[in-house]
Amino acid sequence: MEKGFTINPATKSTVIDMAECLLTPGEINLSWNDIRTILHQDGDTVIAFGSGNGKSRAIAACVDALSNHRTASQTTKKPTRLLFRLIGPRNLLLKEVNDAREIIEELVCPTSGVVFGVARDDNLNDEVRITIITT
């Protein structure tokens, strides 16, 4: 039997993460309208992923994702809209979420709209993961 198509790991991860953004309840939920607002902007859409561990895990996840974002976007243009979602263990603090938001607003989107969501996953232990979508 022949294959219909193949999907690369980055595309697979993007589809799974977008589904999780919508279907997995969190402390701060994202809706389809949030994602649609970001995706309906003019220009290229860039999706980046990052993760971090340790004392400054949310900041490390941001730095990881932002380095991936720069590589993926191959541009220095600032996005007009940005959405991010942090996923962490039960001990993820609001201060960590706020630190991540501040870094993203300062480095990527100082004047544009930033929408974010936060979810918990007990399987992550000490890891924090972030997904960033920009247009």
FIDREN-265669 format. One record per atom (N, C-alpha, C, CB): x, y, z. Coordinates in steps of 0.05 Angstrom, whole numbers, plus 5000, padded with zeros to 4 digits. Glycine has a CB too. Example, Ala and Ser with C-alpha at 12.3 -4.5 7.8 and 13.67 -1.06 7.14 Angstrom:
526448865156524649105156526449345156522649115181525749555142527349795143525850015157528249885114
REM end
This chain:
501749775000500050005000501850255000498150005024501050454984502650704982501850895004502350824955503751075011503151285030501651505017505751385043499751625031498351855021500052105022495751905036501352145045503252365048504852315074501752635050506952465077508552445101508552725114511452355096508952735139508952985154511553005169506453005173512853235168515353265182514853315212517053495170516853265229516453295258515553575267518953215272516553785254515854055262512954105257517554265247511954025234509054055228507353895247508553975199508153655252506653485271506553615299507953205273508753715308508853845334507054085335511753915341507054245313505454485312502454415313505954635286501654215298498754135297497954035325498353915276499553865337498953755364498753985384501053545372500754175383500754385403498354575400503354545401497554625375495154805371492654665381494954875341492454405376490154255387490154265417490153965377492454225430492654235459491954515470495454155468492754725455492054995464488955025466493155205444487554905448484654935448483254735466483654905420484254495468482854275481483554225510483154025465485954305518486854255545486254495563489954185545484654445583484054675601486554765616481854595621486655015621488955125635488055345655490955245616489955465669489355675687488555925672491755735705489855975649489056195631488756055604491256425630486256035595485655885570485856065546482855765572486555935524486556065498484155955483489156015482482956125467480656045451481356045421478156235456479555935405479955935377480156225367477655785362478556405379478656695371481456805376476656855386482756735397485456835403487356745380486556725430487256495373489056385352488356505325488856075351485756525320484856635294485656925291481756615292485557075312486357355311489357375303485957495338490957205314493857205307494257115278495357025327492956905270493456795244492256955221492256515243490257125226489057285205490457545199486257345213492857595211494357825205495857795179496357885228496558015166498158005141500957915148498058275126502357795129505157725132505457435140506357895153507957365144508657095151507957025179511657045146507256775183506756675210509056505218504056515211510156545242512356395252511556265278514856575256512056005281511455855305514155755316509455625300514655805341517155715354516555575380519055955358518155385387517855235412520455265429517354935406520055245455522355255472521755115498523255545478523855045513523554915539525855005557523354605537525254995583527355065602526954915628527255365608529154885643529254745668530654915689530554465666530354845714531954975735530655225746534555045724532355385759531355615774529855815756533655755788530955885733529756085715528555935691531856295706527055735695526055555674524255695654524555325685522555875663520756015644522356205626518556175659524356345638526056525622527756355603527956685641528756125612530355955594528655855571531455715610526155785576524255695555523855925535521555605567523556165545523156405527525556445510522656655543527956435522530456475507530756265485532856475525530156015493530255795474528355835450529655525488525855905457523855955436524556195418521055985448525556405431526156645416528556595397526756875434530456435405532656365387531656205364534956215402529756025369528455865347526756055330526655645359525456255342523756445327525456595307522356635346527756695316529556855298530456675275531956965314531156425281532056245260529756195240533055985272527356145251525056085234524156325217522755985250524156565229523156795215525156905195522357015235527756875200529956975183529457265176530056815157528457425195528057705191528357855217525257745179528758115214528958275238526458435242531358465237524458405224521958555227520558465252520158505203519358655266517858595290515058505282517658855309514058305296511358205290509258415300510857935303506858405288504758575296503058445318503058665273502958185319501458045339503057805348498657955328502557725373504057495384502257355404506657585398502357085403500956915422502956725434498456765409502956685460504656475471503056325492507156595483504056075496502755905516504955765532500855695503504855795558506755665576505455415588507755855599506955205589505954955603508054885623505454725582507254835647509154765668507854595689510255015681509554505708508454335730506754505750510754205745505654365769503954495789505354735804503054295810507954725806509354935821510155175803511754825834509155185779509655415762508355665775508455365733509955875779509056115792508056325772511256225810506256485781505256715765507656905759503056865779509456925777511857095772513456995749513657105797513656725746515056615723513656675697515356315726510956655697509356725674509757025667506356665678509757195687510057475682512857545672509557635708514957405682517657445672517857375643519657275689516557155635516557065607515157275590515156795604512857375599511357575584513057825580508757645598514357915601516058155600518258125580517158225627519657895580521857855561520757855532523157585567518557725528517357715501516557995492514957525500515258145509514358415501516758595496512658535523518858565512521258735509522758665483523058705533523258405478524958325456523558295429526258075463520958225430519558155405517358355398518457875407515658405417513258555411512858795431510858375413514458995430514159215450511559375446516459395449510559395421508159565417505759415407508859775397505959155404503759005392502258855414504658825370500058735405498458575423499658305430495658535412499758245455500757985464498557835479503358005482497857595470495857435482497257185493493557355462496557095517497956865528496056685543500256955545496956435546495556235561497456085579493956045543496355965600498055815618496555555625498655975645498055335624496855075631498854915648496154905605497754725663499454555681499554275670498254555710501854155673502153875666504053745686503353845636502853575703504453445725506653265715502553285742506453185690508553005678511153155672507452865654511153415673513553565665515653595687512653845656515053515711516853535734517853825737519253345730520253885729521354155733521554315706524154135745520554195684520754325658518454515653520854105636519054735639517054915628517354925598517355205641515154905584515154915555513555165546513854665542514355275523513055505512512655475482514555765519510455565472509855575444509255865438507555395435510655975417510256255409509256255380512856425412507156405375506156435347506156735342503356315343507356825320507457105313506657145284510257225318505557375278505057465250506057745247502057435243
REM end
